[in-house]
Each structure stands twice: as C-alpha cells, then as structure tokens.
Amino acid sequence: MKMHSKSNNLFEELKSPFGDAESFESQFRVPNQYFENLPNQINNRITKPVKISFLKNRIFWIPAVSLGSISLILLVYFLPGTPKLDETISEYQQIVSVWDQSYAEEVYLNESCELDALIAQNTNENIGLNEENILENVSSDDIVNYLKEEYNQDETLIEE
Amino acid sequence: MEHLSDHELLVMFRNEDQKHYAFNLIVAKYQHRIYYFVRRILISHEDTNDVVQNIFIKVWNNLENFREDSKFFTWLYRIASNESISFLKNRNLRTFFSLSSPEASMLNTIKEETYIDGKEIQQRLLQAILKLPKKQQLIFNMRYFDELSYEQISEILGTSVGALKASYHIAVKKIEHFVTAN
C-alpha cells in the first residue's frame, strides 16, 4: 500500500516529511502472530446455524410428540383448581337435585327472603342505576368534550 | 489464493461447501487494510481488534444478501466506516461523565500506548488527524492512506465528489496548520 501520489501541492508538501503509508502504519505495533490468528478468532465467533434435519426423522418426532401429549394430559389433570373426578358431583346427581322438589323450594324461599330483606333495607338508597340521575349534572359541553376525547384516543401518537 | 477476484470469492462463498473457506480467504485478503483503516481512527489495538472482528462477522452474516450492486470492496469499507463511527459514539456515551474527553484520551494513547512506536513527525500527523471531525478523518484516511478515488469514497460514504474534494482540501489545510504550528 503506497501513499496517494496525485499531483496536489498541499498533498505533496505533506507527503515528504511523513514517509509512505507503510512507514506510517509501522508505528502501530501489532501483537505477534495477530494477523495469523485473526481468521481463527473470527471463525470462533461466527455462530453456526442449527441443523434442523434431525427434526424430519421419525425417530425424533414420534417419541417427542408422545411425550408432549402425555405431559399435557398430566398437566391438565394435576393443575391446581382442576376438579378431580372423585370431588365432582356426577351429572346424574345434578339432575336429581334440580328435580328434587324440596330442594328447589328451599332455594327459592331462601332467595326470596334475602331479596325481601334487601328491599326493606334499601328502599330509599340510590344505587346509581337511575339514568336521570346519571346525566343530571352533565352539560352539553361536557358531552361534546367527552366525545372529542373518545375520538382522539384512536389517533396514533407522534413519535419524536 | 489472494489473486482471486472479489467476484470469484463471492461465487465460492455462495457455494455451501466452500463457504467457510471463501470467507477465510476474504478475511485474509482484507484484514490488513481493514485493520489499519480502523486503527487509524481508534488508535488502540484492543478497540481495533474488537471492531475488526465485528466487521467481518457482519460480513459473514450479510454476504449472502449482497447483490453486487456496488463493489464488494466498497461495501466492506462502508461497514468498516459505520462500525468505527458507532464504536466511537458508544464510547463517547460511556465516557460522558468522565473527566477527560475521548479525544484527549486517544491523544494520550498515542503517547503511552505500548503498541505505538513511531517517528515524532508521524505522531504529530496522527494527532492532527484525530483533531479532524470524524467524517473528515474517514475521508482523509481513505484518500491519503488507502489511495481510494473520490468516486470510490463517494460510493462508500454517500457524499458527492465535489463535497469530498472540498472536505479533503480543508482537512489537508488543517493538518498542515497543526503540524507547522506544533
């Protein structure tokens, strides 16, 4: 590699005292065998792609699929909160209980008593379901502003 | 095997069986030029070593997608320029709260670095180059040391030939002023 030698007065003036490029580069000392070892260092850092051809082999995927299925079944069965067979009421028992007249009557009476008690306690209490009350203190401007806000929420925020 | 052209090396690289071999030939062919190109910017051997390895790993990862719209050599220099500049930017961020500026620490490295052993006049030239803005440094180095034409530098940096000539001219003036003043 030689120093650029185009006719440029400034360049020529500079060139002479500094020597050529090789001389300039020689001031950068490099560890011994650096360039001999560099390709190996780079090769060691290159990530080799994972070969996936083994996935096509039945010997791999049949046991893998079987193992996965069994694991999934066991996971669902032993997952906390999953009702176990011995703890659940059978479908037959459920049907019987619905059609058990005494049971149904008991539930009905129980619920009606609870409702009566609630009504007696809260007859004058405003539970917020009266539409007239909800919009009582809302002006038309409030509604317009609300609609504007709702509309603006869909706009994309400007990224700065 | 250094006589193989870039195109021949790329053809070899695209052949899966010869990929690693072709890549090693590419590294062997360009490692000196790229190393010294980066070293003139970063000064420290350790930093240069990291960046040079990153450059060639980037080449390995992207060479399959290289369509030869530009010359391989130009593409390689563009990667080297980007990697060197981004390394400097990251280092500047890391040393933001440091007492000494990165430029000052590089100038110190010239004096203290174990691996630097040059004539005084050459060290002054190096100091003068380091005083230039980063892009001007690249332009000066490519033109002065690597003997690239303005057209090649234009392709690497995406700057017009006229702007490059002006930048190089100003860089030479600045260096001349620095060297004579010191």
Interface residues (C-beta under 8 A of the other chain):
Chain A: M1 K2 M3 H4 N8 L10 F11 E13 L14 P17 F18 G19 A21 S23 F24 E25 S26 Q27 F28 R29 V30 P31 Y34 F35 L38 P39 Q41 I42 N43 R45 I46
Chain B: H20 F23 N24 V27 A28 Q31 H32 R33 Y35 Y36 R39 R40 H45 N49 V52 Q53 F56 I57 W60 T114 Y115 I116 D117 G118 K119 I121 Q122 Q123 L125 L126 R143 Y144 F145 D146 E147 H169 V172 K173 I175 E176 V179
